[in-house]
Amino acid sequence: MSENKRVIVLEELAPEGLELLRGDGIQVETGAGWDADELLRRIPGCHGLIAGPAHAVSAELLRAGGDLQVVGRTGASVANIDIAEATRRGIVVATTPQSNAISAAEQALALVLACAGDAAASQADLRAGTWAPAKWAQSSVEVRGRTLGIVGPGQVAALLTEGALALGMDVLDDSGRIYAEADFIVVDLPEAGAEATPGLVGERELAQMKQGVRLVSLAPAGVVDPAAWVRAIASGKVAASALTVRQGDLDAGDPLIARAGVILAPHLEESTVDARLRAGLMIAGQVAAVLRGEFASNAVNVPLTLVDDAAELMPYLGLCAQLGRLVVGLGGGAVTELDITYGGSFAYFDTRILTLGVLEGVLAGQGEGSVNYVNAASLAEARGLTASETTQSELPDFPRLITVSATGPRGPVTVSGTSLGPEHKSRLVRVFGEDIDIDPAPHMLFLRYVDAPGVGGAVGTMLGVWGVNIAHMSVGRGTGERESVMALTLDEPLDESQLDQLVERCVLSFGAGVEL
């Protein structure tokens, strides 16, 4: 990393996760015992924050953390993170949605087996000193050959299916058949969808189930209507029941929680040693990746997914931002329409992340706060800026090339760039349709003129008089009626007065300084 990054960790993260961060050169501060005021005091100058489900990440906190680049959250829920504010400020919010999938699937399978053996009833009898094997046999069944139905697209479905099939069960995920055919039903709903589906399984759905069905819910409270569920238990429709509960769910007035014979289990976030280790390593890796300038595959507020293409495309984001700044600088101000062509092997990738990089460059400096691939799309939409993408697989001169075209107050502009070597060093190769070859630099000068002897010398002489050193120069010689283009990198920028004098005295048709 180019600078020493600082990350605050508010939860009891697995030690291996902390070591991963430190091994990446990140300064880690643990603040599990801090209150909200202490966190607000310490967040300025912090680049990353890892907060557990019990910690609220408010708009006020995000505003106080002016250097924040990433907020990490173990588990899948982002219920108490102000996602809108984080996105507006360009802060990546990353989670670990699959970190507890194995533990949760195993818990679900264990609850299915417990319901098969009516473990709640036998436990109650045994604790009361009653030995009733005939009674227990009447209420117990085997799972082999029976049908399991899974309601909801939760994260454990695939692993639960794998385990159920290994036990000889049939598995249904067809909502039109589950209630009528399943002997066991598991309701699994992701946290993000819970609020929109209270009573997803209610009186009507329970009435459609087979007599003696065994019902397990991993979903948040209320997704399965508790009053309807209790009535179904009392009538014998549901032979055995189990549910997972979250912190705050244990309300003695809840008819389901109070019902004897219902198996209760804690809802697993990272509540196993293995899941906690996996979550710690995953979120530490996500945070470190963002701070290295890489893509976070589990970012929840990035408008696309690049799990497969990220490693290939992320190194080009810097070039894309430079091309965006160039079209604004050369065009003379804000543009409203961008045409972006991705040439060569770019044609085989999802290039939307690169377009976000171009938008980042175009929008840089046009408002408060930072712009990056997190908030570029929303900011562009708010400003009426559109970008169209095309691909060109046949490209004889470059293995990969990005061309950005736009029209600004000074007229149409086209710039092209690529990258060189394993470190993806940016290279500008075409401006205004003319071939050049120059590295982008903080202070650049672009000139257009009718090619004639002495123009380059005159430009160099004037810059020398002003004490402005030329670091590099590249000339694209126009042919026919096209003007030549001169691109220079300078050790310091020219002011507007100097630029006007340069254009006038050297008989140039165009001159623009661009800060990259």
N, C-alpha and C positions, 0 to 999 in steps of 0.2 A: 504494500500500500504506500502511496506517495506521502501520506501524513499519518501521524499517530491517531487512531480512532478511539473513541471512548464509548463504552456500552454500559448501561445500567441494567442489572438483572434483579427484578423484584421478587421472583419466586424461587423456591428451593430447586434450582435446576440440577440435573445430574452432574456430578463433578466432571465427568468426561466431556460434557458440553462446554463447561467453563474452560477446560483445558484446550478444547478445540479453538475457542475464541482467542485465548492467550497465545496459542501457537501460531495464530495468524497475525500476531503483532498488535492485537487489540487490548486496550486497557479496560479491565473489567471491574466494575464496582457493584457489590452485592448490597441490596437495600430491602431485603424481605421484611424488615421491621419498620420501615419508614412510613410515616403517615403522609397524607396528601400535601400538607404544607411543606414537609421536608423534601418531598419529591419535586414540588414546584421550585423550591430553592436550588436544587441540584441539577435540574434538567438543562439549564442553559449550557451550551458547549458540548452537550451530549449528542453523539451521532446515531446511536442505536438504543432501543429500549426493548427489553423482554419482560412482558407482564403476564402473570397468570390470570386465570378466569376470574379470580376474586378482585382484581385490580381494574379500576375504571381508567380508561385513557380518554380524557375529555378534550373538547375543543380548547379549553383554557390551557391544559397541559401541552397540547400540540403547539399552540401559539407560543408558549413559553420556551419550548424547545426549538429555537430558531435554526439550529444546525441538524435537527433530526432528519435522517434519511430512511430509517426503517424502524417499524414496530413489529416485534415478534410475539406470537401468542401460541403456547402449546395447546394442542387440541384443535377442534374445528370451529368452535364458537367464537364469534367476534361481537357478541351481544352488547358489551359495554365499551366498545371502541368506537369513537366518532369517525366512521369510515369516510363520510363526506368531507369533513375537515381535513383528514389525512390526505385524501386524494387531491383536494384543492391546493394543498401545500406541497404536493409532489412527494409525499412520504409513502413508501411501500409498506403495506400491511401483509405480513406473511404468517401462515399457520402451519400446523402439522396434522392435517385431516386424517391421515392414515396411520399415525403413530400408534394408536391403540386399537387398530382394526383386529389384530390377531387376538388380543386379550378380550375385546368385546365380543368377537365371534365365539370364542371358547366359552365365555360366560353365558352367551345366548344358548349355546348347545347344552351347557350344564343345566340351565333352567328348563330346557325342553325335556331332558332326561329326568330332572327332579319332578316335573309335572307328570311324566309317564309313570313314575313310581309313587305318585301322590305323597311326596316326602313330607309335606306340611302336616298331613293327617297322622302319619306314622310317628313323626317327631312328637306331636302333641300327646299321643297315646303313651309313648315310651316315657316321656317326662312325667306323665301322671301315674306311672307304674303299671300301665295296662299292656298286656301281651295279647294281641289279637291278630294272628297271622291270617285267619280266614277273612277278616274284615279288610285287611290291607290288600290281600290278593284280589278281592272284589273291585277295588278301586285302582288297581295298577295294571298297566299294559306294557307290551314291548313296542319299541319304535320300528323295528325291522318290518318292512312291508307296508308301513303306514305312510300317509302323505303329509308333508310339511308345506304349508303355504306361507309365503313371505310378503307382507304388505308394506309398501314404501321403499323408495330407492336409497335406503341407508347404506353406510359404508361396510357393514358386516355381511351383507347379503351374499356376496360371492364366496367368502370364506365359510359362512354358515352352510351354504349349499354344498360346498366341498365336504364338510364334516358330515352332514346329513346323508349324502350319497354313500359315503364310506360306511355308514351304519346300516345301509340297506334301505333307506327311506326313498320315497319318490318326492320330488320337489316341484311346487307350482309357484310361478310368479305372475300368472295370468289373473288379473283382478276379476275377470268375469267368471272364473271357476273356483277361486280360492275358498270363498265362504261356503259354497255348497259341497265341496269335495274334500277339503283339508281336515285331517284328524288333529293336527297341531297347527296353530297359527302364531307367527311371530310378527309383531308390528314394530317396524324399525323406521324411524323418520329422522332425517338430519335436523340439527338444531335450527338451521336457517329457515326451514319450511314449517316449523312447529306452530308459529303464531298464526299462520294463515289457515291452519287445518284443525281447529278445536273440534272435538267430536267427530273426527274423521271416521272412527269406528263407533257407531252409536246404536240406538235401539233397532233400527232397520237392519244394519249389518249383522248384529248379533242374532237377530231372528232368522237370518238366512243361513247361519252356521249349522253344522251337523249336531245332533243331540250328543252330548258327552265330549264336545270339543275341548281341547286343552289350549289355553290362551296365554301367550307371553308378550309383554310390551316392554320394549327398550326405549320407547318414544317419551317425550316430555309429558308431564302431567296434563290430563285433559284431552289428549289426542284420542285415547279410548275413553269414552264417556264413563266416569266412575260409577255414577248412580245406575246406569243401564247395565254395566258390568256386574255390579253387586246383585241386581235383580236376576241376571242370567245365571249367576252362581246359585242363588237361592232356589231357582226353578229347576236346577239340574241340567240346564242347557250347557253350561260350562262345568266340566268335571274337575278341572284343576287350573290354578291361575298363578302367574308369577309376573312381577314387574320390577324394573329398576327405578330407584328413586334418586333424585338430585338433592343437593343441599337446599333446605327450605321447603321440601315437599312433605316432610313428616308432620303433617297437620292432623292432630288427633280427631278433628271433626270430619276428616275426609272418610267417606263410607268405605272406600276400598282399603285405605291404610288400616282402618280399624277392624276390618273383616278378618275373623279367624280363618285360618286355612289358606290364606293368600301368601305366597312366598315373596318376601321383599329382599332385594339385593341392591347394594350401592351401584349407581350408574358409573361405569368406568371412564375416567378421563385418562390419567396416567397412573391408575391405581394398582399396577403390578410393577415389579422391579424391571421387567423387560420392557414394558411400555414406557416407563419413565425414562429409562436409558435411551430408548429409541427416540422419544420426543425431544429429550435434551440435545442429542446429537443432530437431529433434524433441524430444530429451530436455530441452533448455533450455526449450522452450516448455511441456512438461509440468510441469516443476518450477516455473516461474514461475506457471503457472495455479493449481497447488495453493496456492502462497504468496499468491495473490490471493484465495483462497477459492473458486476455480472447480473444475469437475470435470476430472479427468485422464482423457481418453478411453482411454488405454492402461494404466490402473491394473490390476494383476493380482490385487490382493487386495480388490477391491470386489465384492460379490456380485451385480452386475448391470452391464449395458452401456447407456450413455445417449448414444451418439454423436450421435443426431439430436435428442434432447430436452434435453440438458444445458443449452444456452444459455437455454432457456425456463424450466427448473425450478430451476436452482441458485440464482438470486436469492431464492427463497422459503425456502431452508433456514434462514435466521435466524429468520423468522417461525415456521416449524414447531418449532424448538427452544424458542422463547418459549411457544408454545401447550403444548408438553410440560411445561415448568416450571410453567405456570399450573395445569394439571389436578392436578399433584402438590401444589402449594402450597394451592390451594383445596380439594382433597380431603382434606388433612390428613395426607398421607404417601404411602407407596408404593402403587401400583396394580398390578394384574396383567393387566387386560384393557383394551385401547383400541379404540374404534370411531372411525374417521376417515372423514369424508365430504369428497370433493373435488368442489366444485361449479363450474358454468360450464364454460369451455373446458378446465379441467383434465381433464374427462372424455375428452379426445382424446389424452391423453399417458400415458406409462408413469410413474405417480406413486410407484413404489417408493422412489425416492431421497428423496422428501418424507417418506415414512413413516419412513425411517431418521433424518431430521432430527427428527421428533417423538420417536422413541425416544431420540435424543441428549439432548433436553431432559428427558425423564422420568427418564433414568438419571444425569443430571448430579449429581455430588456423592455418589453412592451407593457409590463404591469408589475404589480408588487409580488414579491415572493419568487421562488425558483420555478423553473419549468423543466420537466423531464418526461420520460416515457409514461409515467403514472398519470400526470394531469394534462399532457399535451393535447389529447383528443378532446377533452371537455373544454379546455381553453380555446382551442381552435373553433369549435362549434359556437361558443359564445361570441367570438369575434367574426363569425361568418367566413372563416377560412376553410377551403376545401382542398383535398388532395386526391388526385386520381393516379392509379398505379397501372403500368403496363410492363410486360416482360419481353425480352428479346434473347432467345437462347443462342442464336447464331451470332457470334461476336469474334471476328478474326483477330483483333489487336489485343484484347484483354481477356483474361479468364473470368474476371468479374468487373463490372463497371456500373456506377450509379450516376444518372443524369437527371438534373433538376431544372425545370424550365418554369418561368413565371413572367408576368408583365407588371412592372412597377411604374412609378411616375416618370422615369427616364426612358421607358420603353421595354421591349422584350429582353430577357436575360436567359442564357443557358449555361450551366456549369456542369462539369463531369469530373468524377474522381474515382480512385481505386485505392487499394492498399498494397503494400509491398512487404514481403518477408514474413517470418513466423510471428513477429511482433505487430503485424498489421499496421505498418507505418503509413499514414495518410499521404496521398499524392494527388495533386490537381493536374489533370491531363488535357482539359479542354475548357476554354472560356469563350463565350460568344461564337461558338462553332469553330474556333481556331485551336490547333494543337499547341499545348505548352507542356512543360514538365518541371514542376516546382513543388516543394513541400509547403503545406500551409504553415503560417507563422502568425504570431500575435498581431503584427503590424504589416499589412499588405497594401500594395498600391497597384492599381490596374489602369492602363492607358490604352486608348485607341487612336490610330492616326493613319494617314496615307503614307505608306512606306517610302522613305527617301533618305539619302545619305545624311548623316549628321544628327538624326533625331535622337538616337540613343546617347550620343556624346553630349548633346545639349541637355538632356534630362540629367545625366550624371553630373554635369558641371554645376547645374543649379542646386542639386541636392548637396554637392560638395560645398558650395558657398554657404549653404544653411547649416552645414555640419551634420547632415543626416547621412549615416552610413548605409550603403546597399549591401545586404547580406547575400542575396541571391537574385538572379534575373533570368527570365525565360521569355522568348519572343516567338509568337505564332505569326508567321508572315502570311497575310491575306493574299489570296489570288484573285485575279479578275477585278471585279469592282469591290471586293471585300477589303475592309481595312485590317491592318495588322493589329495585334494585341500584344502588349508588353505587361508582364506580371513581375513584380518585384517584392521582395521581403526586406523590410527596413528595421533598423535597430530602434527607431522611435517614429511615432506617427507624424504626418504633416497636419498643420492646422488648415482651416478653410481658406485663409488668405494665401498661404503658400500653394495650395492646390490650384486655386484660380490663376495665380501667376504662372505656375508650371504649364497649365493648359494654354494660356495666352502666348507666352514667350516661345514655347516649343512648337506652336501651331498644331496642337492636338485637338481632336474632335471630342474627346471624352477623357475624364479623369475621375477616379473614385478611390478613396482610401477605405479599407475595410478592416475592422478590428476583430480578430478571431480569438 
